[in-house]
Amino acid sequence: MEYNLLGGSGLKVPALSLGTGTFGGGGDFFKAFGTVDVEEAKRLVSICLDSGINLFDSADIYSGGMAEEILGKAIHGKRDKILISTKGTFRTGEGPNEVGSSRIHLTEAIHASLRRLGTDYIDIYQLHGFDALTPVEETLRVLDDFVRAGKIRYIGGSNFSGWHLMKSLAASEKLGLTRYVAHQTYYSLVGRDYEYDLMPLGLDQNVGAIVWSPLGWGRLTGKIRRGTGLPETSRLKTGIVADGGPPVEEEFLFKIIDVIDQIALETGKTVAQIALNWLLQRPTVSSVIIGARNEEQLVQNLGAVGWNLTKDQVAKLDAVSAKTPIYPNWHQRQFTERNPLPV
């Protein structure tokens, strides 16, 4: 397994990490991702550790907390070998303060995650989304308090816009508070919006990307092709899941799949392995989260490391997946002499 520094920190994280969205299967949304129980989770954790993956990502809302509970049981007795990443901010109850990044909600959410995970500390704690109603100073102070108390080691955001992240970083610097070293972000061959602002920001401010849904919400598994329709096991057949993920035009997807198929013939790799390997070579990417319903899926995704696409293959994938950037990015790209592309 390859390891990368997480942003500007001294923490090394594996190029691939395991997401626990498939753990538990609570509710219609998460049931579509998987129903991994404790025993299966233990097997997945063992496979990961044997392959060098020691980072496991969760969130307090995954299956209503079940994912954290299952992960905690699956890693019992192995805590010293493992890095735990989890997230908070989204609604966890019906009360007016059971949502957001306020001191009261984050304090309760962090303590609850620690209890469910069965651990004394969280290695990487990320805000699952930006809370525009809570001052960033309040949010950063409570996170800094938990870092100083030894309950959290590193902090990050997730699903922030560029200005959300930069505002938070500026406040940390001004107040001398712990700063974000990670940003958990959606990024894939069928969704490259991350490159517009968040990637240049990550390079400039040393914020490492932890990528979620690297296979485009299940579209880059190799099972979706022209004229075949969605496979029976696809999460996209569930309306609540399809509507909750990033939209992708079918023809755009199929053009990318066509190029991946050509590269698959050259490399002997699968569609998913090629899509993941492309991400592993992108600037700022510290770790790519893979999910698995079962051991077979996990082992296949592990084949994304230990090799690299050629420059020519990367260029072909870049070209077929490129879209006209939003403003002001399309304008800035006319002046690359002063606004160079991230490398």
C-alpha positions in Angstrom: 0.0 0.0 0.0 1.2 3.5 -0.8 0.9 6.2 2.0 0.6 10.0 1.6 0.8 12.8 4.1 -2.6 14.2 5.0 -2.4 17.8 3.8 0.1 19.9 5.8 0.1 17.5 8.8 2.6 14.9 9.7 0.0 12.1 9.5 0.5 9.5 6.8 -2.7 7.9 5.5 -3.1 5.0 3.0 -3.8 5.8 -0.6 -7.0 3.8 -0.3 -9.2 3.8 2.8 -12.4 1.9 3.6 -15.7 3.6 3.9 -18.4 2.2 6.2 -21.5 3.5 4.4 -22.3 -0.2 3.7 -22.2 -1.1 7.4 -25.6 -1.7 9.0 -28.0 -1.0 6.2 -30.4 1.0 8.4 -33.2 2.8 6.4 -34.0 2.7 2.7 -31.1 5.0 1.8 -28.2 3.1 3.4 -29.8 -0.3 2.8 -29.2 0.3 -0.9 -25.4 0.6 -0.2 -25.1 -2.6 1.7 -26.0 -4.5 4.9 -22.7 -5.5 6.3 -23.0 -6.9 9.8 -20.3 -7.2 12.5 -18.9 -10.5 11.4 -18.6 -9.4 7.7 -17.1 -6.1 8.9 -14.5 -8.0 10.9 -13.5 -9.9 7.7 -13.3 -6.7 5.7 -11.2 -5.0 8.4 -8.8 -8.0 8.4 -8.4 -7.9 4.6 -7.7 -4.2 4.7 -5.1 -4.5 7.4 -3.4 -7.4 5.5 -3.2 -5.1 2.4 -1.9 -2.1 4.3 -5.2 -0.1 4.6 -5.4 1.2 8.1 -7.9 4.1 7.7 -11.6 3.5 8.2 -14.1 6.3 7.5 -17.6 6.6 9.0 -20.1 9.3 10.1 -22.7 9.6 12.9 -25.6 9.6 10.4 -24.6 6.4 8.6 -27.5 4.0 9.3 -28.4 6.1 12.3 -25.1 5.4 14.1 -25.1 1.7 13.4 -22.1 2.0 11.1 -20.0 3.5 13.9 -21.1 0.8 16.3 -20.3 -2.0 13.9 -16.9 -0.4 13.1 -16.2 -0.2 16.8 -16.9 -3.8 17.3 -15.0 -4.9 14.2 -11.8 -3.1 15.3 -12.0 -4.3 18.9 -8.5 -5.2 20.1 -6.9 -3.6 17.0 -7.2 0.1 17.9 -3.5 0.7 18.0 -3.1 -0.4 14.4 -6.0 1.7 13.0 -6.9 5.2 12.1 -10.5 6.2 12.5 -12.2 9.0 10.6 -15.7 10.1 11.3 -18.0 13.0 10.7 -20.7 15.1 12.4 -22.9 18.2 11.7 -26.0 16.7 10.1 -29.2 16.1 12.0 -29.1 13.4 14.6 -32.5 14.0 16.3 -35.7 16.1 16.2 -34.6 18.8 18.6 -33.6 22.3 17.4 -30.0 21.9 18.5 -29.5 18.3 17.3 -28.0 19.6 14.0 -25.2 21.9 12.9 -21.7 22.8 14.0 -22.6 24.7 17.1 -20.8 24.1 20.4 -23.8 22.3 21.9 -24.4 19.9 18.9 -20.7 19.1 18.1 -20.0 18.4 21.8 -22.9 15.9 22.0 -22.1 14.5 18.5 -18.4 13.9 19.3 -19.1 12.2 22.6 -21.8 10.0 21.0 -19.4 9.0 18.2 -16.7 8.1 20.8 -19.2 5.9 22.7 -20.4 4.1 19.5 -16.9 3.6 18.3 -15.7 2.3 21.7 -12.6 4.5 21.6 -11.1 7.3 23.6 -10.1 9.4 20.6 -10.8 10.0 16.9 -7.9 10.4 14.6 -9.6 12.6 12.0 -12.9 14.4 12.7 -14.6 16.2 9.8 -17.6 18.4 9.6 -20.0 16.6 7.3 -21.2 19.9 5.8 -20.8 23.6 6.3 -23.1 25.3 8.9 -23.8 28.8 7.7 -25.8 29.6 10.8 -23.0 29.1 13.3 -20.0 31.4 13.4 -16.9 29.6 12.1 -15.0 30.8 15.2 -17.5 29.0 17.5 -17.1 25.8 15.5 -13.3 26.0 15.4 -13.0 26.7 19.1 -15.0 23.6 20.1 -12.9 21.4 17.7 -9.7 23.0 19.1 -10.9 22.2 22.7 -11.4 18.5 21.7 -7.9 18.4 20.1 -6.3 19.9 23.2 -8.2 17.4 25.4 -6.8 14.5 23.3 -10.2 13.4 22.0 -9.5 14.4 18.4 -6.1 14.4 16.7 -6.8 16.1 13.3 -9.7 18.0 11.9 -11.2 18.6 8.5 -14.3 19.7 6.6 -16.4 17.9 4.0 -18.5 19.2 1.2 -17.4 22.8 1.8 -17.2 25.4 -1.0 -13.9 27.1 -1.5 -14.8 30.2 0.4 -16.3 28.1 3.3 -12.9 26.4 3.7 -10.8 29.5 3.2 -12.9 31.4 5.7 -12.3 28.7 8.3 -8.6 28.5 7.6 -8.2 32.2 7.9 -10.1 32.2 11.3 -7.9 29.4 12.6 -4.8 31.4 11.7 -6.1 34.6 13.2 -7.1 33.0 16.5 -4.3 30.5 16.8 -6.7 27.5 16.6 -6.2 24.0 15.1 -6.6 24.2 11.4 -8.2 21.9 8.9 -5.7 19.6 7.2 -8.3 17.5 5.3 -11.3 18.1 3.2 -13.5 15.1 2.4 -14.8 15.8 -1.1 -16.7 14.2 -4.0 -14.4 13.7 -7.0 -14.4 11.2 -9.9 -13.9 10.9 -13.6 -17.6 11.8 -14.0 -17.5 14.7 -11.5 -14.5 17.0 -11.7 -15.9 20.1 -10.1 -13.4 19.7 -7.3 -10.7 20.9 -9.6 -12.2 24.4 -10.1 -11.5 26.0 -6.7 -11.0 23.3 -4.0 -8.0 21.7 -5.6 -6.1 25.0 -6.1 -7.0 25.9 -2.5 -5.8 22.6 -1.3 -2.4 23.1 -3.0 -2.0 26.6 -1.7 -3.2 25.9 1.9 -1.9 22.3 2.3 -5.3 20.7 2.7 -5.4 17.1 1.6 -8.4 15.6 -0.2 -10.1 12.5 1.1 -12.3 11.5 -1.8 -15.8 10.0 -1.3 -17.7 8.2 -4.1 -14.7 7.9 -6.4 -16.7 5.7 -8.7 -19.3 8.4 -9.4 -22.1 7.1 -7.2 -21.7 3.6 -8.5 -21.5 4.5 -12.2 -17.9 3.5 -12.8 -18.1 -0.1 -11.6 -18.1 -1.5 -15.2 -21.7 -2.8 -14.9 -23.4 0.2 -16.6 -23.1 0.3 -20.3 -25.0 1.5 -23.4 -28.3 -0.4 -23.9 -27.9 -2.6 -20.8 -29.9 -0.6 -18.3 -29.1 -0.6 -14.6 -28.0 -3.9 -13.0 -30.4 -5.3 -10.4 -27.9 -4.7 -7.6 -27.3 -1.0 -8.6 -28.0 1.5 -5.8 -29.2 3.8 -8.6 -32.3 1.8 -8.9 -33.4 3.2 -5.5 -35.0 6.6 -6.1 -33.9 8.2 -2.8 -30.3 7.2 -3.6 -30.3 8.3 -7.2 -31.8 11.6 -6.3 -29.4 12.1 -3.4 -26.2 11.7 -5.5 -24.5 13.7 -8.2 -26.3 13.9 -11.6 -24.5 12.6 -14.6 -25.6 12.7 -18.2 -25.8 9.2 -19.7 -23.9 9.9 -22.9 -21.2 11.7 -21.0 -20.8 8.6 -18.8 -20.8 6.2 -21.8 -18.1 8.2 -23.6 -15.9 7.9 -20.6 -16.6 4.2 -20.2 -15.6 3.7 -23.9 -12.2 5.2 -23.2 -11.8 3.2 -20.0 -12.6 0.0 -21.9 -9.8 0.7 -24.4 -7.4 1.3 -21.5 -8.6 -1.9 -19.8 -7.5 -3.9 -22.9 -4.1 -2.3 -22.6 -3.6 -2.8 -18.9 -5.7 -5.9 -18.0 -7.4 -3.8 -15.3 -11.1 -3.4 -14.5 -13.1 -0.3 -15.1 -13.2 0.5 -11.4 -9.5 -0.1 -10.9 -8.7 2.3 -13.7 -11.1 5.0 -12.4 -9.6 4.7 -9.0 -6.0 4.8 -10.2 -6.7 8.0 -12.2 -7.8 9.6 -8.9 -4.7 8.4 -7.1 -2.5 10.4 -9.5 -4.4 13.7 -9.0 -2.9 16.7 -7.1 -3.9 17.1 -3.4 -5.5 13.6 -3.2 -4.3 12.0 0.1 -6.7 9.1 0.3 -9.5 7.6 -1.8 -12.4 6.0 0.1 -13.6 2.7 -1.3 -16.8 1.0 -0.2 -17.6 -2.7 -0.2 -20.7 -4.8 0.1 -18.6 -7.9 0.5 -15.1 -9.3 0.4 -15.1 -9.8 -3.4 -15.8 -6.1 -4.1 -13.1 -5.1 -1.6 -10.4 -7.3 -3.1 -11.2 -6.1 -6.6 -10.9 -2.5 -5.6 -7.5 -3.2 -3.9 -6.2 -3.8 -7.4 -6.2 -0.1 -8.0 -2.9 0.3 -6.3 0.6 -1.0 -7.1 0.7 0.3 -10.7 0.1 3.5 -12.6 -1.7 4.6 -15.7 0.7 6.0 -18.4 0.8 9.7 -19.1 -0.9 9.0 -22.4 -3.7 7.0 -20.7 -4.2 9.8 -18.2 -4.3 12.3 -20.9 -7.1 10.3 -22.7 -9.1 10.1 -19.6 -8.6 13.8 -18.9 -9.8 14.7 -22.3 -12.9 12.6 -22.4 -14.0 13.6 -18.9 -13.4 17.4 -19.4 -16.2 19.9 -19.3 -16.3 23.6 -19.8 -15.6 25.0 -16.4 -18.0 27.4 -14.6 -17.2 31.1 -14.4 -14.7 32.5 -13.5 -12.7 29.4 -14.2 -13.3 29.3 -17.9 -12.1 32.9 -18.1 -9.0 32.3 -15.9 -8.0 29.3 -18.0 -7.4 31.7 -20.9 -4.6 33.2 -18.9 -2.7 30.2 -17.7 0.6 32.2 -17.8 -0.6 33.8 -14.5 -3.2 31.2 -13.5 -1.5 27.8 -14.1 -3.5 24.6 -13.8 -2.9 22.5 -10.7 -0.1 20.0 -11.0 
